[in-house]
Amino acid sequence: MFHVRENEAGHPRLGLTASRRVGGAVVRNRLRRRVREHYRQQVRRDMLPAVDVVVHLKAAAAGAGRRRFYRELDRLFRAAGRHGPRRSRHRRSPRS
């Protein structure tokens, strides 16, 4: 699952979550490392707008083969670049 929101950092950022349902600590950390490495090596960050991309790993990710896992990541990152961020429904209060 992917969540994409605008950020004020001026560049894309990556966040990861994985609950215990995904698997033990070894499995969760392996999947996080794969996502980070794929993002670092494969994703054209210059094509992404200034967004925060949060990848929420599901239990099915642990059982997916590498090719399927990376294909799905590619698809999601391309969609994030194409559609850009969705606006948050929450209003930010002005800072004093």
N, C-alpha and C positions, 0 to 999 in steps of 0.2 A: 504494500500500500504506500502511496506517495502523497505527501502534502506539500504544496508550494505556496509560499507567501512572499510578498515584497519585503525587502529589507532596506535599511538606510546605510548599509555598509558600502554600497557602490560596486559590489562584486557578489557572485553566487557563493553560498555556503552550504555545507552538507551536514545533516544531523541524522543519527541512527538510533532506532529503538528496537529492542527484541525482548519479549517477555519470556518467562520460564517455560511457557507452552511451546516455544520454538525448540527447546532442548536444553541440555545441560550447559554449563558455562563454556565448555570447550566448543560445543557446536555453535552457540551464540557468538562467541568471539571469532570463530573461523568465518562465519557469515559476515560479520561486521568488517573483518579484514578484507574479505573479497569485495565488498561494496566499496570500501575506501580505496582500495587499489584500482578497481575498475574505474572509479570516478577520477582518480589521479591520472591514470594512463590513457583512458579511452574517451572520456567525455570532453567535448570541445567547450570548455567553460567560457571561451570568448563568445560563443553563440548563445549562452544563457544570459538572461537579463539579471539585474541585481535582485536575486531571490534567495530565500532560505528553502532548501529542499530537504524534507525530512522523510527518510525511508523507514517505514514501520515493517519489520520482518514478521512474516506469518509462519506458522508451523509447516506449511507446505514447502517453504523455501529450503528447509533442512533436507527434505526428501527429493528435491529437484536436482537433476543432473547439472553439471557446470554449464554446458551449452545453453540449456533451457533457462537457467538462472541469469546468465549474462545477456541472452536475447531479451528477456523480460526487462532487465535493467536498461538496456539500450532503448527499448521501446518507450519506457517511462521517461527517460531523460530527453529523448527526442520530443515527446509530447510536452514536457515541461518547457523546452525551448521554443516550441511552436506556439503554444497557447499562452505562455507567460503566466504570471501569478494571478490568482483570484484575489480580489479585495477582501479584506477582513470585514466581517459584519460589526466588529466592535470598534467603537470610536475611541480614539486616543484623546485623553485630556491634554490641553495645552500645558506645556511646561513653563513654570514661572522662573 
